[in-house]
Amino acid sequence: MSQNFSNQTIEGQDFSGQNLTNANFFKSTLRSALGPDGVAGTADDIPTKLINTTLVSTDFREATLSDVIATGANFTNANLSLAVFNGVNLSGANLTNAILNEADLSGEPDGTVNNLRNANLTDAQLISTKLKGADFEGANVTRANFQSADIESIRFVNTNATGANFTLTNFTDATLQNSIFDLADLSGVAITDTNPTQQAQAAALSFRGADMAGFRAEDVNMSGSNFSAFVNPNGSATQTDLTGAILPDTNLNGADLRGAKMQNLIAEDLELVGANLNTFVSPNGTSYRTDLSGANLAGGDLTNATAIGAKMTGLNLGLGSLDGANLTGGVELNNAFLENTKIRGTNLTGANLSDANLKLTEGNGSTLLVGANLTEADLTSANLNNAQFDNANMTGATLSSAQLNGADLTGANLNGANFLDGSAVGANFTNANVSNANFTNVNLLNADFTGATATNAIGLYVGTSANNNITGSGGNDNMFGNQGNDTLTGQAGNDYLDGGAGADSLIGGDGEDILIGRAGNDSLNGGAGADKLIFSSGFGVDTINGFRNGADIIDLVSFGIGFNNLSINVSAGNSIITSTAFGAGNSITVAGVTNITANDFDFI
């Protein structure tokens, strides 16, 4: 027969090891008895003990327990709703399926807390329970229901909260460390004034497969935490849901976010340095893409992050960093806002950046946009010198004032692109399609357009391997003869004429023109205006016509020599310039000019 202790005051009793299954402690009071000194609250008080006591299915509703030692006690299926706990030691206790709804396990201002270390609260009910300051270190709260509970200053260290329900709660001033929240319901939950790394180590929290839709955490350190998909027993996976979560200034450096759903995430200045946002592949072979569509990560830091195959349509990472990030595998960044974002060393090979805003982005020679889709993308004033755009699709892209000096655009499609006032000095456009593109006022010095197609391009004329006769528009034109014996006529405007291989005739016309004959025995005539005639290694036997002292300049910068290294011979009214630096078979004849001086050259 079950024992009845209801409405009793129990002081200093020792029930340790007893079997009190189904006992009734309704509204009872369990507390310490006075010790020898007769003063309550002193060290010699005699506590009530429930050590290793079997209390299965007991009734502790509305009971009051003060300073009770219940280590190892078995409260399986016990009803402790509305009970009040003060300084109770429940370490190692078994509270599986226990009901603690509206119970009060709050700590006291003097620092007294209820000890639930290593306790087992699997499937326990803690709805609206007061748990302020409670210590759950090492506890198992799998599938426990904390709905509406007061968990201020709660301590979860090495705690297993798999499948637990925390809806309508807030982790305020909590300590969260090395704990598992896999499959937990944290939707709408807020973490505030919490530093999970007070021990100066990675938070190492696990949220695999958790429902965190609308989750809020501001300025919280969750570095090294795991938000990847949870693998189910059948080999499928449950994705972590961070849809609409708010995480400004949060530290997720090194976090595992593979397969996480983060649509419309709001997380300005989020830190994701070294984070893993790759596609998650479950044991049954199903792929779960990390989804950041519509997320606001303005100012975020994704340096060295990996996001292979991620979906980031409409992502806002303005003023952020993707330095060193790996965004391969068909990453979707279409319509993304990446203005003023750093992409130095970023691998965007094959990425979809169509209609993306890449204004003022900063890259370098390790920035890979090989095969990327940049259709209609806006790269206004972007600084992408030496970046790799091989076979990229840049149809209709805006490149106004962009810096692509030294960039590799081999095989790229720039049909209809607008490169107004940009610069691509030394860039490689081999076999590129630049038809219908606008190259007005673009600096293309030493660029290579071998095999390029430039049908109806504005400000750019590109020849074929045949003998081309090309005449400019009268504006500031860029003209490339490529192979063959070409005739390039710039007419008015400040033109750039590049003969390429072959015996070419370059005529600048009016304006301040730049003429480069390159290989072959070329004829160069700058025409009116102060023109520059540039020579580099292997230029051949070239002739300059119409040279005007004090206006035109012969550029020999590439040879690294000075006027004293030149040999100038006058013959038949012409000046013939040679130098050992030119190599055998290379000379410049300035027709009709016999008074060549150092002022006619540029050596620096």
C-alpha positions as CSV (number, residue, x, y, z in Angstrom):
1,M,0.0,0.0,0.0
2,S,1.4,3.4,-1.0
3,Q,2.3,5.8,1.8
4,N,0.6,9.1,2.4
5,F,2.6,12.1,3.5
6,S,0.2,14.7,2.1
7,N,0.0,18.0,3.9
8,Q,2.7,16.9,6.4
9,T,5.9,18.7,7.5
10,I,8.8,16.4,7.2
11,E,12.0,17.6,8.8
12,G,15.4,15.8,8.8
13,Q,14.0,12.5,7.7
14,D,16.2,10.1,5.8
15,F,14.3,8.1,3.1
16,S,17.5,7.1,1.3
17,G,17.3,3.8,-0.6
18,Q,13.6,3.3,0.3
19,N,10.9,2.3,-2.2
20,L,8.2,5.0,-2.0
21,T,6.5,4.2,-5.3
22,N,3.1,5.9,-5.6
23,A,3.6,7.8,-2.3
24,N,1.6,10.9,-1.8
25,F,3.5,14.1,-0.8
26,F,0.7,16.4,-1.9
27,K,1.3,19.9,-0.3
28,S,3.8,18.4,2.0
29,T,6.8,20.3,3.3
30,L,10.2,18.6,3.3
31,R,13.0,20.5,5.0
32,S,15.9,20.3,7.3
33,A,15.6,19.8,11.0
34,L,17.5,22.0,13.4
35,G,20.9,20.8,14.3
36,P,22.6,20.8,17.7
37,D,23.1,24.5,17.7
38,G,19.3,25.0,17.5
39,V,19.7,27.7,14.8
40,A,18.0,27.2,11.4
41,G,20.1,27.6,8.3
42,T,23.4,26.7,9.8
43,A,25.8,24.0,8.6
44,D,24.8,21.5,11.3
45,D,21.1,21.4,10.2
46,I,19.9,17.9,9.4
47,P,18.6,17.7,5.8
48,T,15.8,15.5,4.6
49,K,17.4,12.9,2.4
50,L,15.9,11.1,-0.6
51,I,19.2,9.7,-1.8
52,N,18.6,6.9,-4.3
53,T,15.0,6.7,-3.1
54,T,12.5,5.1,-5.5
55,L,9.8,7.7,-6.0
56,V,8.1,6.4,-9.1
57,S,4.7,7.9,-9.8
58,T,4.7,9.8,-6.6
59,D,2.5,12.9,-6.1
60,F,4.5,16.0,-5.1
61,R,2.0,18.5,-6.3
62,E,2.3,21.9,-4.5
63,A,4.9,20.4,-2.2
64,T,7.8,22.5,-0.8
65,L,11.3,21.0,-0.8
66,S,14.1,23.0,0.9
67,D,17.7,21.9,1.1
68,V,16.6,18.3,0.3
69,I,19.3,15.9,-0.9
70,A,17.7,13.8,-3.6
71,T,20.8,12.6,-5.5
72,G,20.1,9.5,-7.6
73,A,16.4,9.5,-6.6
74,N,14.0,8.0,-9.1
75,F,11.1,10.3,-9.8
76,T,10.0,8.6,-13.0
77,N,6.4,9.5,-13.8
78,A,6.2,11.6,-10.7
79,N,3.9,14.7,-10.6
80,L,5.7,17.7,-9.1
81,S,3.6,20.4,-10.7
82,L,3.4,23.6,-8.7
83,A,6.1,22.3,-6.3
84,V,8.6,24.7,-4.8
85,F,12.3,23.7,-4.7
86,N,14.9,25.7,-2.8
87,G,18.5,24.5,-2.8
88,V,17.5,20.9,-3.7
89,N,20.2,18.6,-4.9
90,L,18.7,16.5,-7.7
91,S,22.1,15.6,-9.3
92,G,21.9,12.2,-11.0
93,A,18.2,11.9,-10.3
94,N,15.8,10.2,-12.7
95,L,12.9,12.5,-13.7
96,T,11.9,10.7,-16.8
97,N,8.3,11.6,-17.8
98,A,8.0,13.6,-14.6
99,I,5.6,16.5,-14.5
100,L,7.0,19.8,-13.2
101,N,4.6,22.2,-14.8
102,E,4.5,25.5,-13.0
103,A,6.9,24.3,-10.4
104,D,9.4,26.7,-8.9
105,L,13.0,25.7,-9.2
106,S,14.4,29.2,-9.2
107,G,17.6,30.0,-7.5
108,E,17.8,32.5,-4.6
109,P,19.5,36.0,-4.6
110,D,22.0,34.6,-2.2
111,G,23.3,32.3,-4.9
112,T,21.4,29.2,-3.8
113,V,20.5,27.1,-6.8
114,N,18.8,23.8,-7.5
115,N,21.2,21.2,-8.7
116,L,20.1,19.1,-11.6
117,R,23.5,18.1,-12.7
118,N,23.6,14.8,-14.6
119,A,19.8,14.4,-13.9
120,N,17.7,12.5,-16.5
121,L,14.6,14.5,-17.5
122,T,13.8,12.7,-20.7
123,D,10.2,13.5,-21.8
124,A,9.7,15.6,-18.6
125,Q,7.1,18.3,-18.6
126,L,8.3,21.7,-17.5
127,I,5.6,23.9,-18.9
128,S,5.7,27.4,-17.3
129,T,8.3,26.1,-14.8
130,K,10.4,28.7,-13.0
131,L,14.0,27.6,-13.7
132,K,16.0,30.8,-13.1
133,G,19.6,29.9,-12.3
134,A,18.9,26.1,-12.3
135,D,22.0,24.0,-13.1
136,F,21.5,21.4,-15.8
137,E,25.2,20.6,-16.4
138,G,25.5,17.1,-17.8
139,A,21.7,16.6,-17.6
140,N,19.6,14.7,-20.2
141,V,16.5,16.7,-21.1
142,T,15.8,14.8,-24.3
143,R,12.3,15.7,-25.6
144,A,11.6,17.7,-22.4
145,N,8.9,20.3,-22.7
146,F,10.1,23.8,-21.5
147,Q,7.3,25.7,-23.1
148,S,6.8,29.1,-21.5
149,A,9.4,28.2,-18.8
150,D,11.5,30.9,-17.1
151,I,15.0,29.9,-18.0
152,E,16.8,33.1,-17.1
153,S,20.4,32.4,-16.0
154,I,20.0,28.7,-16.6
155,R,23.1,26.6,-17.0
156,F,23.3,24.2,-19.9
157,V,26.9,22.7,-20.0
158,N,27.3,19.3,-21.7
159,T,23.5,19.1,-21.6
160,N,21.5,16.9,-24.0
161,A,18.4,18.7,-25.1
162,T,17.7,16.7,-28.2
163,G,14.1,17.2,-29.3
164,A,13.3,19.5,-26.4
165,N,10.6,22.2,-26.7
166,F,11.7,25.7,-25.8
167,T,8.9,27.6,-27.5
168,L,7.8,30.8,-25.7
169,T,11.0,30.9,-23.7
170,N,14.1,33.2,-23.7
171,F,17.7,32.3,-22.8
172,T,18.6,35.4,-20.9
173,D,22.0,35.5,-19.1
174,A,22.2,31.8,-19.7
175,T,25.4,29.7,-19.9
176,L,25.4,27.5,-23.0
177,Q,28.4,25.3,-23.6
178,N,29.0,22.0,-25.4
179,S,25.3,21.2,-25.4
180,I,23.1,19.4,-27.8
181,F,19.8,20.9,-29.1
182,D,19.4,18.6,-32.1
183,L,15.8,18.5,-33.3
184,A,14.8,20.9,-30.6
185,D,12.0,23.4,-31.1
186,L,13.6,26.8,-30.6
187,S,11.2,28.7,-32.9
188,G,10.8,32.3,-31.8
189,V,13.2,31.8,-28.9
190,A,15.6,34.6,-28.0
191,I,19.2,34.4,-26.6
192,T,20.2,37.6,-25.0
193,D,23.1,38.8,-22.9
194,T,24.5,35.3,-23.2
195,N,28.2,34.4,-23.8
196,P,28.5,30.7,-24.4
197,T,32.3,31.0,-24.4
198,Q,33.0,32.4,-21.0
199,Q,35.6,29.7,-20.8
200,A,37.3,31.2,-23.8
201,Q,36.7,28.2,-26.0
202,A,34.4,27.4,-28.9
203,A,30.7,27.3,-28.0
204,A,30.4,23.9,-29.7
205,L,26.6,23.8,-29.5
206,S,24.7,21.4,-31.7
207,F,21.4,22.4,-33.3
208,R,21.2,19.7,-36.0
209,G,17.7,19.6,-37.5
210,A,16.4,22.1,-34.9
211,D,13.4,24.3,-35.6
212,M,14.8,27.8,-35.2
213,A,12.5,29.7,-37.4
214,G,12.3,33.3,-36.0
215,F,15.1,32.5,-33.6
216,R,16.8,35.6,-32.2
217,A,20.4,36.1,-30.9
218,E,22.2,39.4,-30.8
219,D,25.9,39.7,-30.2
220,V,26.1,36.1,-29.1
221,N,29.1,33.8,-29.5
222,M,28.1,30.5,-31.0
223,S,31.4,29.9,-32.8
224,G,32.0,26.3,-33.8
225,S,28.4,25.3,-33.4
226,N,26.7,22.7,-35.6
227,F,23.6,23.7,-37.5
228,S,23.9,21.0,-40.1
229,A,21.1,18.6,-41.1
230,F,20.2,15.8,-38.6
231,V,20.5,12.3,-40.0
232,N,17.4,10.2,-39.3
233,P,17.5,6.5,-38.7
234,N,16.2,5.8,-42.2
235,G,19.2,7.7,-43.8
236,S,17.2,10.8,-44.7
237,A,17.9,14.1,-43.0
238,T,16.0,16.9,-41.2
239,Q,17.3,20.3,-42.1
240,T,17.9,22.9,-39.4
241,D,15.4,25.7,-40.0
242,L,16.6,29.2,-39.3
243,T,14.1,30.8,-41.6
244,G,13.6,34.5,-40.6
245,A,16.0,34.2,-37.7
246,I,17.5,37.4,-36.4
247,L,21.2,37.1,-35.6
248,P,22.9,40.6,-35.8
249,D,26.5,40.7,-34.6
250,T,26.5,37.0,-33.8
251,N,29.7,35.0,-34.0
252,L,29.2,31.8,-36.0
253,N,32.9,31.5,-37.0
254,G,33.7,27.9,-37.9
255,A,30.1,26.9,-37.6
256,D,28.7,23.9,-39.6
257,L,25.6,25.1,-41.5
258,R,25.5,22.5,-44.2
259,G,21.9,22.1,-45.5
260,A,20.5,24.8,-43.1
261,K,17.4,26.7,-44.2
262,M,18.1,30.4,-43.7
263,Q,15.8,32.1,-46.0
264,N,15.2,35.8,-45.1
265,L,17.7,35.6,-42.2
266,I,18.5,39.0,-40.8
267,A,22.0,39.1,-39.5
268,E,23.9,42.3,-40.1
269,D,27.6,42.0,-39.3
270,L,27.3,38.3,-38.8
271,E,30.7,36.5,-38.4
272,L,31.0,33.3,-40.5
273,V,34.7,33.1,-40.9
274,G,35.6,29.6,-41.9
275,A,32.0,28.4,-41.7
276,N,30.8,25.5,-43.7
277,L,27.7,26.2,-45.8
278,N,28.2,23.4,-48.3
279,T,25.3,21.2,-49.5
280,F,24.6,18.4,-47.0
281,V,24.4,14.9,-48.5
282,S,22.6,12.4,-46.3
283,P,23.5,8.7,-46.1
284,N,20.7,7.8,-48.5
285,G,22.2,10.1,-51.1
286,T,19.7,13.0,-50.8
287,S,21.3,16.4,-51.2
288,Y,20.1,19.3,-49.0
289,R,21.3,22.7,-50.2
290,T,22.1,25.4,-47.7
291,D,19.6,28.1,-48.4
292,L,20.3,31.8,-47.7
293,S,17.8,33.2,-50.2
294,G,16.8,36.7,-49.3
295,A,19.0,36.8,-46.2
296,N,20.3,40.1,-45.0
297,L,24.0,39.7,-44.0
298,A,25.0,43.2,-44.6
299,G,28.5,43.8,-43.3
300,G,28.9,40.0,-42.7
301,D,32.3,38.3,-42.7
302,L,32.4,35.0,-44.6
303,T,36.2,35.0,-45.0
304,N,37.4,31.5,-45.9
305,A,33.9,30.1,-45.6
306,T,32.8,27.2,-47.9
307,A,29.4,27.3,-49.5
308,I,29.6,24.7,-52.2
309,G,26.3,24.4,-54.0
310,A,24.5,26.9,-51.7
311,K,21.4,28.8,-52.7
312,M,21.9,32.5,-52.0
313,T,19.4,34.2,-54.3
314,G,18.8,37.8,-53.3
315,L,21.4,37.6,-50.5
316,N,22.5,41.0,-49.1
317,L,26.2,40.9,-48.2
318,G,26.9,44.6,-48.9
319,L,30.0,45.9,-47.3
320,G,30.9,42.3,-46.3
321,S,33.7,39.9,-47.0
322,L,33.9,36.7,-49.0
323,D,37.7,36.8,-49.1
324,G,39.0,33.3,-49.6
325,A,35.6,31.8,-49.7
326,N,34.7,28.7,-51.8
327,L,31.4,29.3,-53.6
328,T,31.7,26.7,-56.3
329,G,29.3,23.9,-57.2
330,G,26.7,26.1,-58.9
331,V,26.2,28.5,-56.1
332,E,23.1,30.7,-56.7
333,L,23.8,34.4,-56.1
334,N,21.4,35.7,-58.7
335,N,20.0,39.1,-57.7
336,A,22.4,39.2,-54.8
337,F,23.5,42.5,-53.3
338,L,27.3,42.4,-53.0
339,E,28.0,46.1,-53.3
340,N,31.4,47.0,-51.7
341,T,32.0,43.4,-50.8
342,K,35.5,42.0,-50.8
343,I,36.0,38.9,-53.0
344,R,39.8,38.6,-52.8
345,G,40.8,35.0,-53.4
346,T,37.1,34.0,-53.7
347,N,36.3,31.0,-55.9
348,L,33.1,31.7,-57.7
349,T,33.7,29.2,-60.5
350,G,30.4,28.4,-62.2
351,A,28.4,30.6,-59.8
352,N,25.1,32.2,-60.9
353,L,25.5,36.0,-60.4
354,S,22.9,37.1,-62.9
355,D,21.4,40.5,-62.1
356,A,23.7,40.6,-59.0
357,N,24.9,44.0,-57.7
358,L,28.7,43.8,-57.6
359,K,29.3,47.6,-57.6
360,L,32.7,48.5,-56.0
361,T,33.5,44.9,-55.2
362,E,37.2,44.3,-54.6
363,G,39.0,41.2,-56.0
364,N,42.5,40.2,-57.0
365,G,44.4,37.7,-59.1
366,S,43.1,34.8,-57.0
367,T,39.5,35.8,-57.6
368,L,37.9,33.1,-59.8
369,L,34.8,33.8,-61.8
370,V,35.6,31.1,-64.3
371,G,32.4,30.1,-66.2
372,A,30.3,32.3,-63.9
373,N,27.0,33.7,-65.0
374,L,27.2,37.4,-64.7
375,T,24.3,38.2,-67.1
376,E,23.0,41.7,-66.5
377,A,25.2,41.9,-63.4
378,D,26.2,45.4,-62.2
379,L,30.0,45.7,-61.7
380,T,30.2,49.5,-61.8
381,S,33.5,50.7,-60.4
382,A,34.4,47.2,-59.3
383,N,38.1,46.6,-58.8
384,L,38.8,43.2,-60.2
385,N,42.4,43.6,-61.5
386,N,43.9,40.2,-62.6
387,A,40.7,38.3,-61.8
388,Q,39.9,35.2,-63.8
389,F,36.7,35.4,-66.0
390,D,37.5,32.6,-68.4
391,N,34.4,31.6,-70.3
392,A,32.2,33.7,-68.0
393,N,28.8,34.9,-69.4
394,M,28.7,38.7,-68.9
395,T,26.0,39.4,-71.5
396,G,24.5,42.8,-70.8
397,A,26.7,43.3,-67.7
398,T,27.4,46.9,-66.6
399,L,31.2,47.5,-66.2
400,S,31.2,51.2,-66.2
401,S,34.4,52.5,-64.6
402,A,35.4,49.0,-63.6
403,Q,39.0,48.0,-63.2
404,L,39.9,44.8,-65.0
405,N,43.5,45.4,-65.6
406,G,45.4,42.1,-66.2
407,A,42.1,40.2,-66.0
408,D,41.7,37.0,-68.0
409,L,38.5,37.0,-70.0
410,T,39.5,34.2,-72.4
411,G,36.3,33.0,-74.1
412,A,34.1,35.2,-72.1
413,N,30.8,36.5,-73.5
414,L,30.4,40.3,-73.1
415,N,27.8,40.7,-75.7
416,G,26.0,44.0,-75.0
417,A,28.1,44.7,-71.9
418,N,28.7,48.4,-71.0
419,F,32.3,49.1,-70.2
420,L,32.2,52.8,-70.4
421,D,35.2,54.6,-68.8
422,G,36.6,51.3,-67.6
423,S,40.1,50.0,-67.7
424,A,41.4,46.6,-68.9
425,V,45.1,47.3,-69.4
426,G,46.9,44.1,-70.3
427,A,43.7,42.1,-70.1
428,N,43.2,38.9,-72.1
429,F,40.1,38.9,-74.3
430,T,41.3,36.0,-76.5
431,N,38.3,34.4,-78.3
432,A,35.9,36.6,-76.3
433,N,32.6,37.8,-77.7
434,V,32.4,41.6,-77.2
435,S,29.8,42.2,-79.9
436,N,27.4,45.1,-79.2
437,A,29.5,46.0,-76.1
438,N,30.3,49.6,-75.3
439,F,34.0,50.2,-74.9
440,T,33.9,54.0,-75.1
441,N,36.8,55.6,-73.3
442,V,38.1,52.2,-72.0
443,N,41.8,51.9,-71.5
444,L,42.8,48.7,-73.4
445,L,46.6,49.3,-73.5
446,N,48.3,46.0,-74.3
447,A,45.1,44.1,-74.1
448,D,44.8,40.9,-76.2
449,F,41.8,40.5,-78.5
450,T,43.2,37.6,-80.6
451,G,40.3,35.7,-82.0
452,A,37.7,38.0,-80.3
453,T,34.4,38.9,-82.0
454,A,33.4,42.6,-81.8
455,T,30.5,42.9,-84.2
456,N,28.8,46.3,-83.7
457,A,30.8,47.0,-80.6
458,I,31.0,50.7,-79.7
459,G,34.5,52.2,-79.4
460,L,36.1,48.9,-80.2
461,Y,37.2,47.4,-83.6
462,V,38.8,44.0,-83.7
463,G,40.3,42.5,-86.8
464,T,40.6,38.9,-87.9
465,S,43.6,36.8,-89.1
466,A,43.0,38.3,-92.6
467,N,44.4,41.6,-93.9
468,N,42.0,44.1,-92.3
469,N,41.2,47.7,-93.3
470,I,39.6,49.2,-90.2
471,T,38.5,52.8,-89.8
472,G,37.4,54.3,-86.5
473,S,34.2,56.2,-85.7
474,G,35.7,59.6,-85.1
475,G,35.4,59.1,-81.3
476,N,37.8,57.6,-78.9
477,D,38.3,54.2,-80.5
478,N,40.2,51.1,-79.6
479,M,41.4,49.2,-82.7
480,F,43.1,45.8,-82.8
481,G,44.3,44.4,-86.1
482,N,45.4,41.1,-84.8
483,Q,47.1,38.8,-87.4
484,G,47.5,39.9,-91.0
485,N,48.8,43.0,-92.7
486,D,46.3,45.5,-91.4
487,T,45.5,49.1,-92.0
488,L,44.0,50.9,-89.0
489,T,42.8,54.5,-89.3
490,G,41.7,56.2,-86.1
491,Q,40.3,59.5,-87.6
492,A,39.3,62.0,-85.0
493,G,39.3,61.3,-81.2
494,N,42.0,59.9,-78.9
495,D,42.4,56.5,-80.3
496,Y,44.3,53.4,-79.4
497,L,45.7,51.4,-82.4
498,D,47.2,48.0,-81.9
499,G,48.5,46.4,-85.1
500,G,49.2,42.9,-83.8
501,A,51.3,40.6,-85.9
502,G,52.0,41.4,-89.5
503,A,53.2,44.4,-91.5
504,D,50.6,47.0,-90.4
505,S,49.8,50.6,-91.3
506,L,48.6,52.6,-88.3
507,I,47.2,56.1,-88.9
508,G,46.0,57.9,-85.8
509,G,44.3,60.9,-87.4
510,D,43.3,63.8,-85.2
511,G,43.5,63.6,-81.5
512,E,46.1,62.3,-79.0
513,D,46.5,58.7,-80.1
514,I,48.5,55.7,-79.0
515,L,50.0,53.5,-81.7
516,I,51.6,50.1,-81.1
517,G,52.8,48.2,-84.2
518,R,53.9,45.0,-82.4
519,A,55.6,42.2,-84.5
520,G,56.1,42.9,-88.2
521,N,57.5,45.8,-90.2
522,D,55.0,48.4,-89.5
523,S,54.3,52.0,-90.5
524,L,53.1,54.4,-87.8
525,N,51.6,57.8,-88.3
526,G,50.1,59.6,-85.3
527,G,48.6,62.4,-87.4
528,A,47.6,65.6,-85.7
529,G,47.7,65.8,-81.9
530,A,50.3,64.8,-79.3
531,D,50.6,61.1,-80.0
532,K,52.5,58.2,-78.3
533,L,54.2,55.5,-80.4
534,I,54.9,52.5,-78.2
535,F,57.5,49.8,-79.0
536,S,58.2,46.5,-77.2
537,S,60.4,43.5,-77.7
538,G,60.4,42.0,-81.3
539,F,58.7,45.0,-82.9
540,G,60.6,44.5,-86.3
541,V,61.7,47.2,-88.7
542,D,59.2,50.0,-88.2
543,T,58.8,53.4,-89.8
544,I,57.3,56.5,-88.1
545,N,55.8,59.0,-90.5
546,G,54.6,62.5,-89.7
547,F,56.6,62.6,-86.4
548,R,56.5,66.1,-84.8
549,N,59.2,67.1,-82.3
550,G,57.8,68.5,-79.1
551,A,54.4,66.8,-79.6
552,D,54.8,63.2,-80.4
553,I,56.6,60.7,-78.1
554,I,58.5,57.5,-78.8
555,D,57.8,55.2,-75.8
556,L,60.6,52.7,-75.0
557,V,59.7,52.1,-71.4
558,S,59.4,48.3,-71.8
559,F,63.2,48.1,-72.6
560,G,64.3,49.7,-69.4
561,I,67.0,51.8,-71.0
562,G,67.9,55.5,-71.4
563,F,68.8,57.9,-74.2
564,N,72.5,56.9,-73.9
565,N,71.6,53.4,-74.8
566,L,70.4,54.4,-78.3
567,S,72.3,54.7,-81.5
568,I,70.8,57.3,-83.8
569,N,72.0,57.6,-87.4
570,V,70.8,60.2,-89.9
571,S,70.6,59.0,-93.5
572,A,68.7,60.5,-96.5
573,G,66.8,62.9,-94.2
574,N,65.7,60.2,-91.8
575,S,66.7,59.2,-88.3
576,I,67.4,55.5,-87.8
577,I,67.2,54.4,-84.1
578,T,68.8,51.2,-83.0
579,S,69.9,49.7,-79.7
580,T,71.4,46.5,-78.4
581,A,68.4,46.3,-76.2
582,F,66.1,46.0,-79.2
583,G,67.9,42.9,-80.5
584,A,69.0,42.1,-84.0
585,G,66.6,42.9,-86.8
586,N,64.7,45.7,-84.9
587,S,65.0,49.3,-85.8
588,I,62.9,52.5,-85.8
589,T,63.1,54.9,-88.8
590,V,61.7,58.4,-88.1
591,A,61.0,59.6,-91.7
592,G,61.8,63.2,-92.5
593,V,63.2,64.0,-89.0
594,T,66.9,64.6,-88.4
595,N,66.9,66.3,-85.0
596,I,65.8,63.6,-82.6
597,T,66.6,64.4,-79.0
598,A,66.1,62.8,-75.6
599,N,62.9,64.9,-75.2
600,D,61.3,62.9,-78.0
601,F,61.4,59.7,-75.9
602,D,59.7,58.2,-72.8
603,F,62.0,55.8,-71.0
604,I,60.2,55.7,-67.6
